[in-house]
Amino acid sequence: MTEAIFLVGLLGGIASLVAAIGVARQNWRRDVAPFSRHTSSFKVLARPGSYASATAVGSIRALTAIGYGLLGAAILSLGYQLLADLGGR
């Protein structure tokens, strides 16, 4: 069961964060330099209002929160499995 939670959390979290970057790139503000190799994805996800239009900020924040939540669930399931294996159940 923990393997399924880990895989769903990991894959779902990555997909959600990639979707958030995609939404941000589709709604990029015209007064900001274009997205490039030098643009930090973490900065875009941490402060979407500085990079994306105001209409997309809510969806970017929601996708980011869902993505980080799913990644957190994956890490927690990994920790639970580690403690269960060390404790001998």
Secondary structure, DSSP 8 states (H G I E B T S, - for coil): -HHHHHHHHHHHHHHHHHHHHHHHHHTB-TTS----TTS-HHHHHH-GGGTB-TTTHHHHHHHHHHHHHHHHHHHHHHHHHHHHHHHT-
